Amino acid sequence: DAPAKNVAVSYEADCMGCHVPAAKTDRVFIQGYPTLTQH
């Protein structure tokens, strides 16, 4: 009902399970997104 409100409590609690930080080069690696890797 409030699309502007962020529902995440914190980055570590809500995001780190799926989104691993990228390398120091600021590149985006698919290894950081388990749902994008082939099984």
mmCIF entry with sequence, helices, sheets and N, C-alpha, C, O atoms, coordinates in Angstrom:
data_MODEL
# 
_entry.id   MODEL 
# 
_entity.id                         1 
_entity.type                       polymer 
_entity.pdbx_number_of_molecules   1 
# 
_entity_poly.entity_id                      1 
_entity_poly.type                           'polypeptide(L)' 
_entity_poly.nstd_linkage                   no 
_entity_poly.nstd_monomer                   no 
_entity_poly.pdbx_seq_one_letter_code       DAPAKNVAVSYEADCMGCHVPAAKTDRVFIQGYPTLTQH 
_entity_poly.pdbx_seq_one_letter_code_can   DAPAKNVAVSYEADCMGCHVPAAKTDRVFIQGYPTLTQH 
_entity_poly.pdbx_strand_id                 A 
# 
loop_
_entity_poly_seq.entity_id 
_entity_poly_seq.num 
_entity_poly_seq.mon_id 
_entity_poly_seq.hetero 
1 1  ASP n 
1 2  ALA n 
1 3  PRO n 
1 4  ALA n 
1 5  LYS n 
1 6  ASN n 
1 7  VAL n 
1 8  ALA n 
1 9  VAL n 
1 10 SER n 
1 11 TYR n 
1 12 GLU n 
1 13 ALA n 
1 14 ASP n 
1 15 CYS n 
1 16 MET n 
1 17 GLY n 
1 18 CYS n 
1 19 HIS n 
1 20 VAL n 
1 21 PRO n 
1 22 ALA n 
1 23 ALA n 
1 24 LYS n 
1 25 THR n 
1 26 ASP n 
1 27 ARG n 
1 28 VAL n 
1 29 PHE n 
1 30 ILE n 
1 31 GLN n 
1 32 GLY n 
1 33 TYR n 
1 34 PRO n 
1 35 THR n 
1 36 LEU n 
1 37 THR n 
1 38 GLN n 
1 39 HIS n 
# 
_struct_asym.id          A 
_struct_asym.entity_id   1 
# 
loop_
_struct_conf.conf_type_id 
_struct_conf.id 
_struct_conf.pdbx_PDB_helix_id 
_struct_conf.beg_label_comp_id 
_struct_conf.beg_label_asym_id 
_struct_conf.beg_label_seq_id 
_struct_conf.pdbx_beg_PDB_ins_code 
_struct_conf.end_label_comp_id 
_struct_conf.end_label_asym_id 
_struct_conf.end_label_seq_id 
_struct_conf.pdbx_end_PDB_ins_code 
_struct_conf.beg_auth_comp_id 
_struct_conf.beg_auth_asym_id 
_struct_conf.beg_auth_seq_id 
_struct_conf.end_auth_comp_id 
_struct_conf.end_auth_asym_id 
_struct_conf.end_auth_seq_id 
_struct_conf.pdbx_PDB_helix_class 
_struct_conf.details 
_struct_conf.pdbx_PDB_helix_length 
HELX_P HELX_P1 AA1 TYR A 11 ? ASP A 14 ? TYR A 11 ASP A 14 1 ? 4 
HELX_P HELX_P2 AA2 ILE A 30 ? GLY A 32 ? ILE A 30 GLY A 32 5 ? 3 
HELX_P HELX_P3 AA3 PRO A 34 ? LEU A 36 ? PRO A 34 LEU A 36 5 ? 3 
# 
_struct_conf_type.id          HELX_P 
_struct_conf_type.criteria    ? 
_struct_conf_type.reference   ? 
# 
loop_
_atom_site.group_PDB 
_atom_site.id 
_atom_site.type_symbol 
_atom_site.label_atom_id 
_atom_site.label_alt_id 
_atom_site.label_comp_id 
_atom_site.label_asym_id 
_atom_site.label_entity_id 
_atom_site.label_seq_id 
_atom_site.pdbx_PDB_ins_code 
_atom_site.Cartn_x 
_atom_site.Cartn_y 
_atom_site.Cartn_z 
_atom_site.occupancy 
_atom_site.B_iso_or_equiv 
_atom_site.pdbx_formal_charge 
_atom_site.auth_seq_id 
_atom_site.auth_comp_id 
_atom_site.auth_asym_id 
_atom_site.auth_atom_id 
_atom_site.pdbx_PDB_model_num 
ATOM 1   N N  . ASP A 1 1  ? 0.805  -1.208  0.000   1.00 0.00 ? 1  ASP A N  1 
ATOM 2   C CA . ASP A 1 1  ? 0.000  0.000   0.000   1.00 0.00 ? 1  ASP A CA 1 
ATOM 3   C C  . ASP A 1 1  ? 0.841  1.262   0.000   1.00 0.00 ? 1  ASP A C  1 
ATOM 4   O O  . ASP A 1 1  ? 0.325  2.346   -0.274  1.00 0.00 ? 1  ASP A O  1 
ATOM 5   N N  . ALA A 1 2  ? 2.133  1.143   0.304   1.00 0.00 ? 2  ALA A N  1 
ATOM 6   C CA . ALA A 1 2  ? 3.023  2.305   0.342   1.00 0.00 ? 2  ALA A CA 1 
ATOM 7   C C  . ALA A 1 2  ? 4.263  1.994   -0.485  1.00 0.00 ? 2  ALA A C  1 
ATOM 8   O O  . ALA A 1 2  ? 5.294  1.620   0.074   1.00 0.00 ? 2  ALA A O  1 
ATOM 9   N N  . PRO A 1 3  ? 4.186  2.142   -1.819  1.00 0.00 ? 3  PRO A N  1 
ATOM 10  C CA . PRO A 1 3  ? 5.321  1.763   -2.669  1.00 0.00 ? 3  PRO A CA 1 
ATOM 11  C C  . PRO A 1 3  ? 6.597  2.557   -2.419  1.00 0.00 ? 3  PRO A C  1 
ATOM 12  O O  . PRO A 1 3  ? 7.678  2.097   -2.785  1.00 0.00 ? 3  PRO A O  1 
ATOM 13  N N  . ALA A 1 4  ? 6.505  3.721   -1.815  1.00 0.00 ? 4  ALA A N  1 
ATOM 14  C CA . ALA A 1 4  ? 7.698  4.522   -1.549  1.00 0.00 ? 4  ALA A CA 1 
ATOM 15  C C  . ALA A 1 4  ? 8.420  4.070   -0.277  1.00 0.00 ? 4  ALA A C  1 
ATOM 16  O O  . ALA A 1 4  ? 9.558  4.475   -0.042  1.00 0.00 ? 4  ALA A O  1 
ATOM 17  N N  . LYS A 1 5  ? 7.782  3.246   0.535   1.00 0.00 ? 5  LYS A N  1 
ATOM 18  C CA . LYS A 1 5  ? 8.380  2.793   1.792   1.00 0.00 ? 5  LYS A CA 1 
ATOM 19  C C  . LYS A 1 5  ? 9.263  1.572   1.541   1.00 0.00 ? 5  LYS A C  1 
ATOM 20  O O  . LYS A 1 5  ? 8.845  0.616   0.888   1.00 0.00 ? 5  LYS A O  1 
ATOM 21  N N  . ASN A 1 6  ? 10.478 1.614   2.063   1.00 0.00 ? 6  ASN A N  1 
ATOM 22  C CA . ASN A 1 6  ? 11.410 0.498   1.948   1.00 0.00 ? 6  ASN A CA 1 
ATOM 23  C C  . ASN A 1 6  ? 11.046 -0.553  2.991   1.00 0.00 ? 6  ASN A C  1 
ATOM 24  O O  . ASN A 1 6  ? 11.020 -0.263  4.187   1.00 0.00 ? 6  ASN A O  1 
ATOM 25  N N  . VAL A 1 7  ? 10.766 -1.771  2.537   1.00 0.00 ? 7  VAL A N  1 
ATOM 26  C CA . VAL A 1 7  ? 10.370 -2.824  3.471   1.00 0.00 ? 7  VAL A CA 1 
ATOM 27  C C  . VAL A 1 7  ? 11.561 -3.583  4.047   1.00 0.00 ? 7  VAL A C  1 
ATOM 28  O O  . VAL A 1 7  ? 11.400 -4.374  4.976   1.00 0.00 ? 7  VAL A O  1 
ATOM 29  N N  . ALA A 1 8  ? 12.746 -3.351  3.507   1.00 0.00 ? 8  ALA A N  1 
ATOM 30  C CA . ALA A 1 8  ? 13.940 -4.018  4.021   1.00 0.00 ? 8  ALA A CA 1 
ATOM 31  C C  . ALA A 1 8  ? 14.349 -3.394  5.346   1.00 0.00 ? 8  ALA A C  1 
ATOM 32  O O  . ALA A 1 8  ? 14.386 -2.172  5.488   1.00 0.00 ? 8  ALA A O  1 
ATOM 33  N N  . VAL A 1 9  ? 14.652 -4.245  6.305   1.00 0.00 ? 9  VAL A N  1 
ATOM 34  C CA . VAL A 1 9  ? 15.105 -3.762  7.606   1.00 0.00 ? 9  VAL A CA 1 
ATOM 35  C C  . VAL A 1 9  ? 16.544 -3.280  7.504   1.00 0.00 ? 9  VAL A C  1 
ATOM 36  O O  . VAL A 1 9  ? 16.880 -2.190  7.966   1.00 0.00 ? 9  VAL A O  1 
ATOM 37  N N  . SER A 1 10 ? 17.396 -4.107  6.891   1.00 0.00 ? 10 SER A N  1 
ATOM 38  C CA . SER A 1 10 ? 18.785 -3.733  6.686   1.00 0.00 ? 10 SER A CA 1 
ATOM 39  C C  . SER A 1 10 ? 19.341 -4.519  5.507   1.00 0.00 ? 10 SER A C  1 
ATOM 40  O O  . SER A 1 10 ? 18.812 -5.570  5.144   1.00 0.00 ? 10 SER A O  1 
ATOM 41  N N  . TYR A 1 11 ? 20.398 -4.007  4.923   1.00 0.00 ? 11 TYR A N  1 
ATOM 42  C CA . TYR A 1 11 ? 21.035 -4.674  3.785   1.00 0.00 ? 11 TYR A CA 1 
ATOM 43  C C  . TYR A 1 11 ? 21.533 -6.060  4.178   1.00 0.00 ? 11 TYR A C  1 
ATOM 44  O O  . TYR A 1 11 ? 21.329 -7.029  3.447   1.00 0.00 ? 11 TYR A O  1 
ATOM 45  N N  . GLU A 1 12 ? 22.184 -6.149  5.330   1.00 0.00 ? 12 GLU A N  1 
ATOM 46  C CA . GLU A 1 12 ? 22.737 -7.425  5.760   1.00 0.00 ? 12 GLU A CA 1 
ATOM 47  C C  . GLU A 1 12 ? 21.636 -8.449  6.025   1.00 0.00 ? 12 GLU A C  1 
ATOM 48  O O  . GLU A 1 12 ? 21.786 -9.618  5.671   1.00 0.00 ? 12 GLU A O  1 
ATOM 49  N N  . ALA A 1 13 ? 20.552 -8.033  6.633   1.00 0.00 ? 13 ALA A N  1 
ATOM 50  C CA . ALA A 1 13 ? 19.492 -8.966  7.002   1.00 0.00 ? 13 ALA A CA 1 
ATOM 51  C C  . ALA A 1 13 ? 18.638 -9.392  5.815   1.00 0.00 ? 13 ALA A C  1 
ATOM 52  O O  . ALA A 1 13 ? 18.235 -10.552 5.728   1.00 0.00 ? 13 ALA A O  1 
ATOM 53  N N  . ASP A 1 14 ? 18.360 -8.474  4.907   1.00 0.00 ? 14 ASP A N  1 
ATOM 54  C CA . ASP A 1 14 ? 17.397 -8.754  3.849   1.00 0.00 ? 14 ASP A CA 1 
ATOM 55  C C  . ASP A 1 14 ? 17.986 -8.956  2.462   1.00 0.00 ? 14 ASP A C  1 
ATOM 56  O O  . ASP A 1 14 ? 17.317 -9.524  1.599   1.00 0.00 ? 14 ASP A O  1 
ATOM 57  N N  . CYS A 1 15 ? 19.200 -8.517  2.218   1.00 0.00 ? 15 CYS A N  1 
ATOM 58  C CA . CYS A 1 15 ? 19.750 -8.564  0.859   1.00 0.00 ? 15 CYS A CA 1 
ATOM 59  C C  . CYS A 1 15 ? 20.917 -9.533  0.691   1.00 0.00 ? 15 CYS A C  1 
ATOM 60  O O  . CYS A 1 15 ? 21.072 -10.128 -0.375  1.00 0.00 ? 15 CYS A O  1 
ATOM 61  N N  . MET A 1 16 ? 21.730 -9.698  1.715   1.00 0.00 ? 16 MET A N  1 
ATOM 62  C CA . MET A 1 16 ? 22.951 -10.485 1.577   1.00 0.00 ? 16 MET A CA 1 
ATOM 63  C C  . MET A 1 16 ? 22.708 -11.955 1.257   1.00 0.00 ? 16 MET A C  1 
ATOM 64  O O  . MET A 1 16 ? 23.606 -12.619 0.740   1.00 0.00 ? 16 MET A O  1 
ATOM 65  N N  . GLY A 1 17 ? 21.535 -12.476 1.544   1.00 0.00 ? 17 GLY A N  1 
ATOM 66  C CA . GLY A 1 17 ? 21.251 -13.867 1.228   1.00 0.00 ? 17 GLY A CA 1 
ATOM 67  C C  . GLY A 1 17 ? 21.277 -14.152 -0.265  1.00 0.00 ? 17 GLY A C  1 
ATOM 68  O O  . GLY A 1 17 ? 21.641 -15.250 -0.684  1.00 0.00 ? 17 GLY A O  1 
ATOM 69  N N  . CYS A 1 18 ? 20.894 -13.169 -1.067  1.00 0.00 ? 18 CYS A N  1 
ATOM 70  C CA . CYS A 1 18 ? 20.846 -13.354 -2.524  1.00 0.00 ? 18 CYS A CA 1 
ATOM 71  C C  . CYS A 1 18 ? 21.855 -12.500 -3.277  1.00 0.00 ? 18 CYS A C  1 
ATOM 72  O O  . CYS A 1 18 ? 22.298 -12.882 -4.359  1.00 0.00 ? 18 CYS A O  1 
ATOM 73  N N  . HIS A 1 19 ? 22.222 -11.363 -2.729  1.00 0.00 ? 19 HIS A N  1 
ATOM 74  C CA . HIS A 1 19 ? 23.077 -10.420 -3.434  1.00 0.00 ? 19 HIS A CA 1 
ATOM 75  C C  . HIS A 1 19 ? 24.423 -10.285 -2.741  1.00 0.00 ? 19 HIS A C  1 
ATOM 76  O O  . HIS A 1 19 ? 24.545 -9.593  -1.731  1.00 0.00 ? 19 HIS A O  1 
ATOM 77  N N  . VAL A 1 20 ? 25.416 -10.940 -3.281  1.00 0.00 ? 20 VAL A N  1 
ATOM 78  C CA . VAL A 1 20 ? 26.770 -10.878 -2.742  1.00 0.00 ? 20 VAL A CA 1 
ATOM 79  C C  . VAL A 1 20 ? 27.451 -9.645  -3.334  1.00 0.00 ? 20 VAL A C  1 
ATOM 80  O O  . VAL A 1 20 ? 27.320 -9.411  -4.536  1.00 0.00 ? 20 VAL A O  1 
ATOM 81  N N  . PRO A 1 21 ? 28.166 -8.854  -2.548  1.00 0.00 ? 21 PRO A N  1 
ATOM 82  C CA . PRO A 1 21 ? 28.827 -7.659  -3.085  1.00 0.00 ? 21 PRO A CA 1 
ATOM 83  C C  . PRO A 1 21 ? 29.761 -7.983  -4.245  1.00 0.00 ? 21 PRO A C  1 
ATOM 84  O O  . PRO A 1 21 ? 30.391 -9.040  -4.271  1.00 0.00 ? 21 PRO A O  1 
ATOM 85  N N  . ALA A 1 22 ? 29.842 -7.075  -5.191  1.00 0.00 ? 22 ALA A N  1 
ATOM 86  C CA . ALA A 1 22 ? 30.728 -7.235  -6.347  1.00 0.00 ? 22 ALA A CA 1 
ATOM 87  C C  . ALA A 1 22 ? 32.177 -7.014  -5.928  1.00 0.00 ? 22 ALA A C  1 
ATOM 88  O O  . ALA A 1 22 ? 32.450 -6.578  -4.810  1.00 0.00 ? 22 ALA A O  1 
ATOM 89  N N  . ALA A 1 23 ? 33.084 -7.312  -6.821  1.00 0.00 ? 23 ALA A N  1 
ATOM 90  C CA . ALA A 1 23 ? 34.505 -7.149  -6.552  1.00 0.00 ? 23 ALA A CA 1 
ATOM 91  C C  . ALA A 1 23 ? 34.870 -5.672  -6.451  1.00 0.00 ? 23 ALA A C  1 
ATOM 92  O O  . ALA A 1 23 ? 34.044 -4.805  -6.736  1.00 0.00 ? 23 ALA A O  1 
ATOM 93  N N  . LYS A 1 24 ? 36.081 -5.390  -6.053  1.00 0.00 ? 24 LYS A N  1 
ATOM 94  C CA . LYS A 1 24 ? 36.553 -4.017  -5.905  1.00 0.00 ? 24 LYS A CA 1 
ATOM 95  C C  . LYS A 1 24 ? 36.555 -3.249  -7.215  1.00 0.00 ? 24 LYS A C  1 
ATOM 96  O O  . LYS A 1 24 ? 36.670 -2.024  -7.211  1.00 0.00 ? 24 LYS A O  1 
ATOM 97  N N  . THR A 1 25 ? 36.430 -3.950  -8.338  1.00 0.00 ? 25 THR A N  1 
ATOM 98  C CA . THR A 1 25 ? 36.456 -3.288  -9.643  1.00 0.00 ? 25 THR A CA 1 
ATOM 99  C C  . THR A 1 25 ? 35.096 -2.718  -10.027 1.00 0.00 ? 25 THR A C  1 
ATOM 100 O O  . THR A 1 25 ? 34.972 -2.117  -11.095 1.00 0.00 ? 25 THR A O  1 
ATOM 101 N N  . ASP A 1 26 ? 34.070 -2.887  -9.192  1.00 0.00 ? 26 ASP A N  1 
ATOM 102 C CA . ASP A 1 26 ? 32.704 -2.425  -9.440  1.00 0.00 ? 26 ASP A CA 1 
ATOM 103 C C  . ASP A 1 26 ? 32.021 -3.166  -10.577 1.00 0.00 ? 26 ASP A C  1 
ATOM 104 O O  . ASP A 1 26 ? 31.000 -2.700  -11.082 1.00 0.00 ? 26 ASP A O  1 
ATOM 105 N N  . ARG A 1 27 ? 32.550 -4.290  -10.986 1.00 0.00 ? 27 ARG A N  1 
ATOM 106 C CA . ARG A 1 27 ? 31.893 -5.104  -12.001 1.00 0.00 ? 27 ARG A CA 1 
ATOM 107 C C  . ARG A 1 27 ? 30.793 -5.933  -11.350 1.00 0.00 ? 27 ARG A C  1 
ATOM 108 O O  . ARG A 1 27 ? 30.869 -6.268  -10.168 1.00 0.00 ? 27 ARG A O  1 
ATOM 109 N N  . VAL A 1 28 ? 29.789 -6.252  -12.121 1.00 0.00 ? 28 VAL A N  1 
ATOM 110 C CA . VAL A 1 28 ? 28.722 -7.109  -11.627 1.00 0.00 ? 28 VAL A CA 1 
ATOM 111 C C  . VAL A 1 28 ? 28.997 -8.528  -12.093 1.00 0.00 ? 28 VAL A C  1 
ATOM 112 O O  . VAL A 1 28 ? 29.123 -8.779  -13.291 1.00 0.00 ? 28 VAL A O  1 
ATOM 113 N N  . PHE A 1 29 ? 29.089 -9.434  -11.170 1.00 0.00 ? 29 PHE A N  1 
ATOM 114 C CA . PHE A 1 29 ? 29.363 -10.827 -11.477 1.00 0.00 ? 29 PHE A CA 1 
ATOM 115 C C  . PHE A 1 29 ? 28.104 -11.652 -11.246 1.00 0.00 ? 29 PHE A C  1 
ATOM 116 O O  . PHE A 1 29 ? 27.418 -11.468 -10.240 1.00 0.00 ? 29 PHE A O  1 
ATOM 117 N N  . ILE A 1 30 ? 27.795 -12.560 -12.168 1.00 0.00 ? 30 ILE A N  1 
ATOM 118 C CA . ILE A 1 30 ? 26.611 -13.388 -11.972 1.00 0.00 ? 30 ILE A CA 1 
ATOM 119 C C  . ILE A 1 30 ? 26.783 -14.343 -10.800 1.00 0.00 ? 30 ILE A C  1 
ATOM 120 O O  . ILE A 1 30 ? 25.800 -14.874 -10.283 1.00 0.00 ? 30 ILE A O  1 
ATOM 121 N N  . GLN A 1 31 ? 28.020 -14.566 -10.377 1.00 0.00 ? 31 GLN A N  1 
ATOM 122 C CA . GLN A 1 31 ? 28.238 -15.414 -9.212  1.00 0.00 ? 31 GLN A CA 1 
ATOM 123 C C  . GLN A 1 31 ? 27.617 -14.792 -7.963  1.00 0.00 ? 31 GLN A C  1 
ATOM 124 O O  . GLN A 1 31 ? 27.315 -15.501 -7.003  1.00 0.00 ? 31 GLN A O  1 
ATOM 125 N N  . GLY A 1 32 ? 27.427 -13.489 -7.968  1.00 0.00 ? 32 GLY A N  1 
ATOM 126 C CA . GLY A 1 32 ? 26.826 -12.810 -6.831  1.00 0.00 ? 32 GLY A CA 1 
ATOM 127 C C  . GLY A 1 32 ? 25.318 -12.950 -6.780  1.00 0.00 ? 32 GLY A C  1 
ATOM 128 O O  . GLY A 1 32 ? 24.687 -12.551 -5.802  1.00 0.00 ? 32 GLY A O  1 
ATOM 129 N N  . TYR A 1 33 ? 24.731 -13.524 -7.841  1.00 0.00 ? 33 TYR A N  1 
ATOM 130 C CA . TYR A 1 33 ? 23.282 -13.684 -7.914  1.00 0.00 ? 33 TYR A CA 1 
ATOM 131 C C  . TYR A 1 33 ? 22.970 -15.154 -8.182  1.00 0.00 ? 33 TYR A C  1 
ATOM 132 O O  . TYR A 1 33 ? 22.926 -15.572 -9.340  1.00 0.00 ? 33 TYR A O  1 
ATOM 133 N N  . PRO A 1 34 ? 22.754 -15.938 -7.136  1.00 0.00 ? 34 PRO A N  1 
ATOM 134 C CA . PRO A 1 34 ? 22.556 -17.380 -7.297  1.00 0.00 ? 34 PRO A CA 1 
ATOM 135 C C  . PRO A 1 34 ? 21.446 -17.748 -8.281  1.00 0.00 ? 34 PRO A C  1 
ATOM 136 O O  . PRO A 1 34 ? 21.530 -18.790 -8.930  1.00 0.00 ? 34 PRO A O  1 
ATOM 137 N N  . THR A 1 35 ? 20.423 -16.929 -8.405  1.00 0.00 ? 35 THR A N  1 
ATOM 138 C CA . THR A 1 35 ? 19.328 -17.265 -9.315  1.00 0.00 ? 35 THR A CA 1 
ATOM 139 C C  . THR A 1 35 ? 19.727 -17.135 -10.773 1.00 0.00 ? 35 THR A C  1 
ATOM 140 O O  . THR A 1 35 ? 19.013 -17.641 -11.640 1.00 0.00 ? 35 THR A O  1 
ATOM 141 N N  . LEU A 1 36 ? 20.837 -16.477 -11.080 1.00 0.00 ? 36 LEU A N  1 
ATOM 142 C CA . LEU A 1 36 ? 21.277 -16.318 -12.462 1.00 0.00 ? 36 LEU A CA 1 
ATOM 143 C C  . LEU A 1 36 ? 22.255 -17.396 -12.906 1.00 0.00 ? 36 LEU A C  1 
ATOM 144 O O  . LEU A 1 36 ? 22.534 -17.530 -14.097 1.00 0.00 ? 36 LEU A O  1 
ATOM 145 N N  . THR A 1 37 ? 22.772 -18.158 -11.966 1.00 0.00 ? 37 THR A N  1 
ATOM 146 C CA . THR A 1 37 ? 23.748 -19.184 -12.331 1.00 0.00 ? 37 THR A CA 1 
ATOM 147 C C  . THR A 1 37 ? 23.046 -20.434 -12.828 1.00 0.00 ? 37 THR A C  1 
ATOM 148 O O  . THR A 1 37 ? 21.928 -20.740 -12.414 1.00 0.00 ? 37 THR A O  1 
ATOM 149 N N  . GLN A 1 38 ? 23.712 -21.150 -13.715 1.00 0.00 ? 38 GLN A N  1 
ATOM 150 C CA . GLN A 1 38 ? 23.158 -22.398 -14.226 1.00 0.00 ? 38 GLN A CA 1 
ATOM 151 C C  . GLN A 1 38 ? 23.396 -23.501 -13.211 1.00 0.00 ? 38 GLN A C  1 
ATOM 152 O O  . GLN A 1 38 ? 24.447 -23.551 -12.571 1.00 0.00 ? 38 GLN A O  1 
ATOM 153 N N  . HIS A 1 39 ? 22.446 -24.360 -13.070 1.00 0.00 ? 39 HIS A N  1 
ATOM 154 C CA . HIS A 1 39 ? 22.558 -25.461 -12.098 1.00 0.00 ? 39 HIS A CA 1 
ATOM 155 C C  . HIS A 1 39 ? 22.933 -26.728 -12.789 1.00 0.00 ? 39 HIS A C  1 
ATOM 156 O O  . HIS A 1 39 ? 23.075 -27.766 -12.142 1.00 0.00 ? 39 HIS A O  1 
# 
